[in-house]
Amino acid sequence: MKRILYSIFLLLSITSAFSQSLCLSPGFGSGMVLQRDSMANIWGWAIKGKTVRIKTSWSDSLYSAKVGENCRWNMKLKTCHASFTPQTICVSCGKDTILLNDILIGDVWIVGGQSNMQMDFRGNPDQPVQNAQNILLGCNRNGIRLFRVRNGYSLSYNDSMKINGVWTYSSPEEVKDFSVIGYVFGRSIFDLVQIPIGLVEIAHGGSTAEAWLDHRTLEKFGEFDLNINPQKVDPIWYCNLPGVLYNKMLAPLLPYSVKGVIFYQGEANVERPQQYARLFPLLIRSWRKYFDNERLPFFYTQIAPYEYDKGDAALLREAQLNIMDSMPGIGMAVTLDVGEKNIIHPSQKEIVGQRLAYWALNKVYGHHAFGCRGPEFKTMEVKDGHAFLKFNYAPNGLSFYGKDPTGFEVAGDDRIFHPAKARITPAFWGNEGLEVWSDDVRNPVAVRYCFKNWSKGCLYNTEGLPASSFRTDNWDTKH
């Protein structure tokens, strides 16, 4: 009863606060980037029944909306082409007025995931970010704007909840606390495309995929206990509970108008790879629904190799690889060559941001000079005790880039894998094939490459993009 009375009191307090004056969602503020060439959503709160009006500097149109029963109002603003010219938005309701200044019109990208995406330029104790200082040296770009949603959770959703964050400029002081991968991604797009870029970070260390999904979607999925006892919620590890981050960190930002999403998550689900193979596509579809775009570009990072105590990272990486062909408009950055055996947060964050940017530059911005997909196993043929493999996405052939060809294994009918040797096979054009063999296996029937929790990748196409770990079999993965 006390909990019910407290909830009623809290709701009345929130409603009372909104009824006093005009209020915008914190996702809208001076210095922000608004999505170009769109009907951009904007919303806030005011006195129930009143009329809110909006006037923008780039249009003669006057927009208006009535405040609903829940004291919330919503509007769609028609935005112009990308522009570095600072714009204004004037929001008024009765005697109350809010003026937003220095607004740029460009592309807004969501930066989502768990700790590897959240990791900022400070790094962690004994887990530095490679090249962090040099990246900060060149980060003073006025055309890049940042919004970082502060961490938090809620066991339930209500449309009066606000996110905690503000828009900032791209200065060393502000960038230092932002996602390294997210910033490098945005910088790469900005430098080449030359339009304003807004980056909205919604990342939480340790978070599971299910934490970022709404209650109804999880209920239909049917594999999670959604009856969470508030008294048993861990104040640190709440981020693995279903729905709690969606409620607090994502839902209050919806339906924000964005260009696309970059995402780095999966480590927290590594003990459930079979479930993840079904859960992650659901997350992508759900986020597209949340942001009101069924073909929203969604580019994600394959988890890096790491010596997990539990779980099968190879199977989860395989699930992430297979998902790539399950729906349009998605792509995956491979990190098989930048993992660290005993550190779950690899230091080479810059290259991950760049590889995600290659996907966006190629698929979204039409710069097809950039390759974005590494070699992927296509077929295998066995001759004279050697396995010959062919690959997709290696148009100019394969390369080990001077590295020793390690991580290969072959097995015969007994399904026992042995370390194998490998070499790139000559071909008429390029070197698109691999020859793999082991003196311990006379008649190979299966080949695996880096198909373990931890292994260091060495196989690339000539665009410098690494191959994912893979296997030619579908056997039990105990090894």
Phi and psi in degrees as a GROMACS rama.xvg file:
@    title "Ramachandran Plot"
@    xaxis  label "Phi"
@    yaxis  label "Psi"
@TYPE xy
-60.0953  -39.971  LYS-2
-65.7317  -39.7993  ARG-3
-64.1059  -46.2852  ILE-4
-62.0465  -38.3229  LEU-5
-65.4522  -40.5852  TYR-6
-63.313  -41.8891  SER-7
-63.5893  -42.976  ILE-8
-61.7698  -42.2319  PHE-9
-64.3694  -43.1935  LEU-10
-63.3907  -43.3997  LEU-11
-63.5225  -37.6095  LEU-12
-64.7493  -44.3289  SER-13
-63.5197  -45.1491  ILE-14
-62.5655  -41.0957  THR-15
-62.8787  -41.1724  SER-16
-63.0671  -42.4925  ALA-17
-70.0111  -27.967  PHE-18
-77.7956  -10.2985  SER-19
-77.1532  -34.8231  GLN-20
-160.825  171.581  SER-21
-68.8429  139.719  LEU-22
-145.459  135.895  CYS-23
-102.127  149.98  LEU-24
-58.993  140.301  SER-25
-59.2332  -14.7716  PRO-26
-68.4508  -10.2425  GLY-27
-116.97  124.16  PHE-28
-162.939  168.131  GLY-29
-58.8746  142.716  SER-30
85.2637  3.48663  GLY-31
-80.6455  169.353  MET-32
-109.536  130.649  VAL-33
-106.801  138.712  LEU-34
-62.1762  125.212  GLN-35
-70.2088  159.695  ARG-36
45.7269  48.0002  ASP-37
-144.537  171.246  SER-38
-99.0809  86.7121  MET-39
-74.5532  128.896  ALA-40
-73.271  139.97  ASN-41
-143.624  140.972  ILE-42
-153.166  169.679  TRP-43
-177.684  -155.777  GLY-44
-134.698  154.732  TRP-45
-164.525  -171.516  ALA-46
-70.9287  130.808  ILE-47
-52.9609  132.796  LYS-48
88.6303  -14.8192  GLY-49
-75.6123  168.082  LYS-50
-110.784  130.147  THR-51
-102.147  136.873  VAL-52
-123.135  144.69  ARG-53
-131.262  135.717  ILE-54
-128.127  131.316  LYS-55
-110.522  157.717  THR-56
-78.299  -16.2914  SER-57
-97.7227  1.57413  TRP-58
-145.983  152.354  SER-59
-85.5081  -5.74368  ASP-60
-70.8671  146  SER-61
-114.248  122.232  LEU-62
-101.771  146.229  TYR-63
-147.451  154.209  SER-64
-155.221  147.032  ALA-65
-88.7485  141.743  LYS-66
-76.6427  129.007  VAL-67
-79.904  -177.92  GLY-68
-59.8858  -31.939  GLU-69
-88.1654  15.0632  ASN-70
67.0196  15.0167  CYS-71
-106.347  145.29  ARG-72
-127.163  151.613  TRP-73
-138.741  143.898  ASN-74
-144.758  161.947  MET-75
-119.299  126.5  LYS-76
-106.661  129.606  LEU-77
-76.4599  119.598  LYS-78
-98.6108  161.238  THR-79
-94.5201  -172.518  CYS-80
-66.8168  166.294  HIS-81
-57.238  139.602  ALA-82
-155.931  139.176  SER-83
-89.872  -1.11524  PHE-84
-72.0293  121.761  THR-85
-61.1776  132.743  PRO-86
-115.374  168.087  GLN-87
-129.273  155.245  THR-88
-131.198  126.817  ILE-89
-111.154  121.001  CYS-90
-113.16  128.855  VAL-91
-137.325  151.835  SER-92
-154.186  107.631  CYS-93
63.1936  -124.552  GLY-94
-89.4563  -5.00156  LYS-95
-90.932  136.797  ASP-96
-138.446  138.447  THR-97
-123.588  127.596  ILE-98
-114.475  120.132  LEU-99
-101.157  128.627  LEU-100
-113.5  166.896  ASN-101
52.8212  44.3721  ASP-102
-87.7073  133.194  ILE-103
-107.021  149.183  LEU-104
-106.853  119.844  ILE-105
-164.582  -141.732  GLY-106
-111.755  135.798  ASP-107
-110.925  126.091  VAL-108
-117.531  135.168  TRP-109
-84.2915  134.053  ILE-110
-114.213  100.296  VAL-111
-122.276  164.786  GLY-112
138.065  -152.234  GLY-113
-114.384  -148.551  GLN-114
-64.3647  -33.6105  SER-115
-66.619  -28.6437  ASN-116
-81.2978  -36.8367  MET-117
-71.9453  -24.4966  GLN-118
-54.2774  122.453  MET-119
-97.1594  -172.839  ASP-120
-71.1647  -13.6507  PHE-121
-74.9714  -23.7017  ARG-122
69.7716  -164.271  GLY-123
-122.351  165.488  ASN-124
-52.6393  122.611  PRO-125
61.504  19.366  ASP-126
-136.182  74.3533  GLN-127
-76.1913  166.703  PRO-128
-102.293  118.647  VAL-129
-62.4993  133.408  GLN-130
69.8682  18.2455  ASN-131
-58.9296  -46.8868  ALA-132
-64.2318  -40.0044  GLN-133
-66.4441  -36.2751  ASN-134
-64.7378  -42.1295  ILE-135
-64.126  -29.7722  LEU-136
-58.1612  -30.9638  LEU-137
-111.192  23.8721  GLY-138
-95.2968  1.57995  CYS-139
-80.4002  73.7692  ASN-140
-116.099  109.66  ARG-141
-63.7869  -24.5504  ASN-142
-80.7609  -3.66853  GLY-143
-107.487  126.262  ILE-144
-121.631  148.527  ARG-145
-123.501  142.228  LEU-146
-137.927  118.575  PHE-147
-113.657  116.16  ARG-148
-75.7972  121.519  VAL-149
-69.1562  148.157  ARG-150
-65.5999  147.232  ASN-151
174.081  171.676  GLY-152
-145.513  162.196  TYR-153
-147.35  139.211  SER-154
-79.2  -12.4025  LEU-155
-145.1  163.816  SER-156
-104.766  139.533  TYR-157
-146.649  147.472  ASN-158
-81.8642  9.28224  ASP-159
-97.0253  -6.71282  SER-160
-71.359  142.185  MET-161
-113.215  147.829  LYS-162
-80.3729  160.744  ILE-163
-110.468  106.851  ASN-164
177.092  163.326  GLY-165
-141.252  153.641  VAL-166
-75.6767  136.519  TRP-167
-132.885  166.414  THR-168
-88.4873  164.062  TYR-169
-87.3904  80.0034  SER-170
-115.117  160.994  SER-171
-53.7262  -38.6675  PRO-172
-65.4622  -37.5823  GLU-173
-84.0282  -39.9496  GLU-174
-63.9314  -32.7987  VAL-175
-57.7802  -30.6808  LYS-176
-94.1486  4.4448  ASP-177
-100.467  163.184  PHE-178
-55.7356  125.514  SER-179
-63.5202  -48.4932  VAL-180
-61.0055  -44.8583  ILE-181
-61.4853  -44.9682  GLY-182
-66.1483  -44.9744  TYR-183
-61.2851  -40.0455  VAL-184
-57.3972  -53.1396  PHE-185
-62.9534  -39.989  GLY-186
-62.1345  -41.1182  ARG-187
-63.9471  -42.527  SER-188
-65.6701  -47.5712  ILE-189
-59.4828  -46.526  PHE-190
-64.2172  -33.0173  ASP-191
-92.2575  -43.6779  LEU-192
-83.0151  -27.0351  VAL-193
59.2262  51.841  GLN-194
-133.844  158.376  ILE-195
-58.8253  141.829  PRO-196
-126.017  126.338  ILE-197
-106.817  131.633  GLY-198
-117.245  121.662  LEU-199
-113.625  107.976  VAL-200
-87.5318  120.851  GLU-201
-128.091  76.5752  ILE-202
-132.381  146.563  ALA-203
-143.406  121.702  HIS-204
-55.6561  137.201  GLY-205
79.6463  3.65498  GLY-206
-78.2595  139.967  SER-207
-84.3949  164.663  THR-208
-63.4528  -39.4864  ALA-209
-67.1173  -22.1509  GLU-210
-64.9786  -21.3759  ALA-211
-99.0651  14.0808  TRP-212
-116.818  151.822  LEU-213
-78.3123  163.249  ASP-214
-61.1158  -44.7261  HIS-215
-63.7417  -41.7658  ARG-216
-63.8811  -43.3115  THR-217
-66.1721  -35.361  LEU-218
-63.1108  -42.3911  GLU-219
-68.1888  -35.2108  LYS-220
-63.1624  -41.9674  PHE-221
80.6371  15.4783  GLY-222
-119.87  14.3143  GLU-223
-129.093  146.302  PHE-224
-82.236  110.591  ASP-225
-94.9975  0.523538  LEU-226
-91.4992  82.491  ASN-227
-88.729  126.033  ILE-228
-81.2324  114.787  ASN-229
-55.5938  -32.2096  PRO-230
-73.6945  -14.4466  GLN-231
-105.339  8.00288  LYS-232
-76.934  123.665  VAL-233
-70.6171  125.478  ASP-234
-65.7641  -13.7219  PRO-235
-105.639  -44.4375  ILE-236
-103.062  30.7554  TRP-237
-63.4445  -20.3578  TYR-238
-68.1359  -4.9414  CYS-239
-99.7622  4.0249  ASN-240
-85.6922  142.879  LEU-241
-63.4201  130.911  PRO-242
82.7914  -15.2526  GLY-243
-71.1089  -30.3444  VAL-244
-83.685  -33.1279  LEU-245
-57.3366  -48.05  TYR-246
-59.6381  -41.0662  ASN-247
-98.0847  -40.3631  LYS-248
-103.678  -21.469  MET-249
-110.165  -52.2478  LEU-250
-54.8314  -40.5446  ALA-251
-66.3182  -10.3608  PRO-252
-97.7849  0.964724  LEU-253
-99.6625  145.47  LEU-254
-98.2027  81.9662  PRO-255
-63.3813  145.459  TYR-256
-94.0252  118.411  SER-257
-135.155  164.744  VAL-258
-84.4301  -39.6108  LYS-259
-176.11  -175.515  GLY-260
-130.532  137.785  VAL-261
-116.047  143.646  ILE-262
-145.186  139.383  PHE-263
-140.233  102.541  TYR-264
-159.948  156.865  GLN-265
147.037  -24.9369  GLY-266
-59.1293  -37.8105  GLU-267
-72.4333  -11.6574  ALA-268
-109.586  12.6318  ASN-269
-64.8201  -21.5562  VAL-270
-82.8792  -3.89925  GLU-271
-132.509  57.3045  ARG-272
-64.5856  -35.5704  PRO-273
-64.9642  -40.7183  GLN-274
-66.913  -39.4891  GLN-275
-62.3292  -32.1476  TYR-276
-61.175  -24.821  ALA-277
-99.9326  -30.0719  ARG-278
-76.2331  -40.3325  LEU-279
-68.759  -40.9952  PHE-280
-59.5481  -34.9385  PRO-281
-64.0069  -39.5475  LEU-282
-61.8314  -44.3593  LEU-283
-62.0424  -47.3999  ILE-284
-62.2201  -39.6366  ARG-285
-67.2987  -43.4382  SER-286
-64.1888  -35.8164  TRP-287
-63.5436  -37.154  ARG-288
-68.5504  -43.1115  LYS-289
-57.7276  -42.547  TYR-290
-92.9087  11.9437  PHE-291
57.8986  45.0269  ASP-292
-152.543  104.721  ASN-293
-66.1732  -18.4805  GLU-294
-116.998  27.3822  ARG-295
-56.367  123.443  LEU-296
-56.3472  131.381  PRO-297
-138.607  106.75  PHE-298
-115.403  129.068  PHE-299
-127.752  166.216  TYR-300
-107.406  131.31  THR-301
-72.5652  137.741  GLN-302
-61.5897  144.95  ILE-303
-80.3919  154.621  ALA-304
-59.8316  142.691  PRO-305
-164.721  144.594  TYR-306
-81.6759  78.0078  GLU-307
-65.8598  143.762  TYR-308
-72.6852  -35.3788  ASP-309
-131.262  158.829  LYS-310
93.0671  174.671  GLY-311
-131.961  93.708  ASP-312
-65.1784  -30.4064  ALA-313
-63.0314  -40.5855  ALA-314
-67.721  -37.5433  LEU-315
-68.5255  -40.388  LEU-316
-61.6443  -38.2934  ARG-317
-62.5747  -42.1428  GLU-318
-61.6912  -43.8868  ALA-319
-63.0943  -38.2111  GLN-320
-64.8923  -46.386  LEU-321
-67.0503  -31.0613  ASN-322
-62.7154  -26.1748  ILE-323
-57.7158  -29.6329  MET-324
-99.3035  10.0428  ASP-325
-90.0585  -13.8512  SER-326
-160.408  157.15  MET-327
-77.8578  161.201  PRO-328
75.7006  17.364  GLY-329
-122.131  161.785  ILE-330
-161.348  158.229  GLY-331
-128.775  129.821  MET-332
-88.7699  124.366  ALA-333
-87.2139  140.039  VAL-334
-126.375  25.1517  THR-335
-62.8054  -22.3695  LEU-336
-97.7897  -1.33822  ASP-337
-121.498  8.56465  VAL-338
-72.5723  164.615  GLY-339
-129.606  131.377  GLU-340
-55.8633  -43.1487  LYS-341
-114.712  13.1187  ASN-342
-129.859  117.794  ILE-343
-76.9888  -13.3314  ILE-344
-111.931  87.0907  HIS-345
-59.5705  149.145  PRO-346
-78.6142  -22.151  SER-347
-84.8799  72.468  GLN-348
-79.9065  -30.9168  LYS-349
-60.8518  -43.2731  GLU-350
-67.3711  -29.4629  ILE-351
-68.2624  -44.6628  VAL-352
-60.2882  -38.4171  GLY-353
-66.6701  -42.0806  GLN-354
-66.4942  -35.0032  ARG-355
-67.1423  -37.5737  LEU-356
-64.6845  -34.8627  ALA-357
-57.8478  -40.9449  TYR-358
-61.1145  -48.1324  TRP-359
-66.0784  -41.9812  ALA-360
-63.3838  -40.0288  LEU-361
-75.4062  -50.0007  ASN-362
-89.2268  -28.2273  LYS-363
-102.812  -41.6064  VAL-364
-102.103  -0.0584372  TYR-365
76.5256  18.263  GLY-366
-93.2052  83.1359  HIS-367
-76.1945  -3.30197  HIS-368
-64.3456  -24.0358  ALA-369
-87.6015  119.486  PHE-370
-71.1431  155.091  GLY-371
-139.187  -13.2589  CYS-372
-121.427  127.949  ARG-373
-79.7361  174.581  GLY-374
-59.9027  140.133  PRO-375
-132.32  133.103  GLU-376
-54.2493  135.399  PHE-377
-117.532  -58.0583  LYS-378
-143.734  159.592  THR-379
-134.708  139.381  MET-380
-133.747  138.431  GLU-381
-108.117  129.454  VAL-382
-137.901  126.893  LYS-383
51.1833  42.1889  ASP-384
80.5061  3.86282  GLY-385
-116.379  141.888  HIS-386
-96.2157  131.585  ALA-387
-113.978  119.6  PHE-388
-110.286  140.643  LEU-389
-115.451  155.43  LYS-390
-133.32  147.546  PHE-391
-86.4815  164.65  ASN-392
60.1968  37.2838  TYR-393
-137.656  63.4604  ALA-394
-62.6028  -26.9751  PRO-395
-112.791  17.6515  ASN-396
100.523  -177.355  GLY-397
-107.87  164.443  LEU-398
-156.123  148.654  SER-399
-95.7429  -0.566436  PHE-400
49.0446  41.683  TYR-401
80.1813  -0.65896  GLY-402
-87.275  155.621  LYS-403
-69.573  135.896  ASP-404
-75.1855  86.1006  PRO-405
-110.149  169.238  THR-406
92.8732  0.079668  GLY-407
-91.4853  142.263  PHE-408
-139.466  149.172  GLU-409
-131.572  154.111  VAL-410
-138.716  151.51  ALA-411
-98.696  -158.216  GLY-412
-62.8856  -21.387  ASP-413
-77.6456  -6.65025  ASP-414
63.658  22.4376  ARG-415
-98.6497  121.609  ILE-416
-88.0651  141.298  PHE-417
-126.335  146.637  HIS-418
-55.7922  141.913  PRO-419
-128.802  158.618  ALA-420
-95.6696  157.406  LYS-421
-147.389  148.683  ALA-422
-147.45  155.07  ARG-423
-79.7863  128.985  ILE-424
-88.6198  135.8  THR-425
-62.4418  147.164  PRO-426
-143.665  168.126  ALA-427
-61.2015  -40.055  PHE-428
-135.481  115.668  TRP-429
75.1191  -175.811  GLY-430
-127.792  66.8161  ASN-431
-79.6092  0.185576  GLU-432
-116.567  161.826  GLY-433
-125.409  142.223  LEU-434
-110.337  124.494  GLU-435
-128.441  134.979  VAL-436
-157.136  162.16  TRP-437
-141.951  136.351  SER-438
-66.1462  -15.1761  ASP-439
-90.0986  -4.57488  ASP-440
-128.487  107.924  VAL-441
-73.3446  -40.9974  ARG-442
-126.05  84.4309  ASN-443
-65.9487  139.721  PRO-444
-123.107  -9.97395  VAL-445
-150.323  145.087  ALA-446
-127.721  138.835  VAL-447
-127.295  148.372  ARG-448
-130.236  115.18  TYR-449
52.6514  33.7292  CYS-450
-89.8803  64.2037  PHE-451
-145.139  170.478  LYS-452
-56.395  -49.5374  ASN-453
-121.434  128.962  TRP-454
-167.375  149.253  SER-455
-101.211  118.602  LYS-456
-68.7435  147.817  GLY-457
-139.499  -3.15096  CYS-458
-104.02  128.931  LEU-459
-136.084  164.219  TYR-460
-90.2103  176.572  ASN-461
-76.8442  -1.94294  THR-462
-86.8313  0.574199  GLU-463
82.7878  15.5675  GLY-464
-97.027  128.888  LEU-465
-77.8045  153.018  PRO-466
-79.3964  147.104  ALA-467
-71.6178  159.905  SER-468
-61.3247  148.634  SER-469
-155.109  168.493  PHE-470
-143.193  152.227  ARG-471
-95.5442  -6.71213  THR-472
-107.467  178.176  ASP-473
-132.808  36.0747  ASN-474
-79.7845  173.508  TRP-475
-54.3457  134.221  ASP-476
-90.1371  7.87534  THR-477
-65.4487  126.146  LYS-478
